[in-house]
Amino acid sequence: MNLSDYQLALDRLHHPQMSVIETGLKGCWQRRPDVQSRVLTAREMAEYMLWMAENFGHNEGNDLGEIPLPPMLQGGEIAALGRSLLSGDGDRENRAKLSTLVQSSAESSFFLEAQDISAGVFLRYLPAYWRTDDYFELYYVYAGTCPVYFDKEQITLGPGSVLLIPPGTKKACSCPSDDCCVHFCLIRKSTFAQVFWAHLSEQNLMSRFFWQALSGEGGVQYLRFETGGDVKIEALMLSLLREYSKGGKYSSPLLNSLMSSFFLALLQEHEETARISKHSVFRWKPEYAALLTELEARFADASLEELAAKFGYSRRQVIRIIQDCTGESFTQLQTRLRMEKAARMLKAGAASVEDIALEVGFSDRTSFYRAFKKHFGCTPKAYCQRRSLE
């Protein structure tokens, strides 16, 4: 796809047109005010979907079963069932299956066997209903606003918002307006580790914090970024959607590669905008990113007093921020960063032990040896020998 094609496709996402199926969904929505002002249970949503199939689908001559389904409805068991219902096959067995699948959190309900990532654009005018799923979800807003509900909090996403929701989170969302356009990706847990964590585990304190937040610790229900309509982020999202829709040979590894690029670009350009759910154990403010960045850049000689003075906190506040964001004390964190840098330099083999000790903040070889052995359980020489055998 050339640049002008991308620009045309992005313009369509920024100024979305209602599809035939969405126009039908809007008509159903308008006829059911009881579903407009609250979040449905999964059972209520299943009943609403059956009502739509019976009152709007094949039975009214609209023949939605003949309309090509959007990408979001093409993967997994729920897609096959949806096609059957829209074509008029609403027998008791299919009704029971729908109720079960809508309430299911299993990956198989939304992924084909060969899929690692499922993607699409949210259908407008579907009611919000509570779900707790087994996979990661990523939302990106191209246009309009999108309310997202959690147990104790409601947030509203706008253009350029990115929302990442970990497995096991109870949530609901809807797109109840003509101008809303929200792209989503569903990511298997095993794949998320490859496309997110594998690239970031040794990168920086921010990526460590993100992973800690998303790995189920501290009750974090979401991680949110604001990209301000970053063209690179938009293009990567569009590429993901188009590749998923196209499918074919090598599609799965291509999607994984695109998702990796998306996460790296997101953290590289927008990590300072990160926000997490209010009711998590972790405490986080976007301005903490600057403090962590400074600490990572100057871990060899940084002091609590210097950090406090530079960022306008008290010494006690800096201690609490570091503990909340990393799970470690200042001393523990500083030692770990020093040891990790020392280990990388030892593996590179380009500097002497004395030079490495000075580089990572130790005034003499003896104190460095002592700290290194306590951290790794062996001397620097033994560490190098062990690594050479791996």
Secondary structure, DSSP 8 states (H G I E B T S, - for coil): --HHHHHHHHHHHHS----HHHHHHHHHHHH-GGGTSS-B-HHHHHHHHHHHHHHTSGGGT--GGGS---GGGSSSHHHHHHHHHHTT---HHHHHHHHHHHT---GGGT--TT-SEEEEE--TT---B-EE-SSEEEEEEEES-EEEEESS-EEEE-TTEEEEE-TT-EEEE---STT-EEEEEEE-HHHHIIIIIHHHTTT-HHHHHHHHHHTTGGG---EEEE-TT-HHHHHHHHHHHHHHHH--TTHHHHHHHHHHHHHHHHHHHHGGG-EE-TTSSS---TTHHHHHHHHHHTTTT--HHHHHHHHT--HHHHHHHHHHHHSS-HHHHHHHHHHHHHHHHHHHT-S-HHHHHHHTT-SSHHHHHHHHHHHHSS-HHHHHHHHHH-
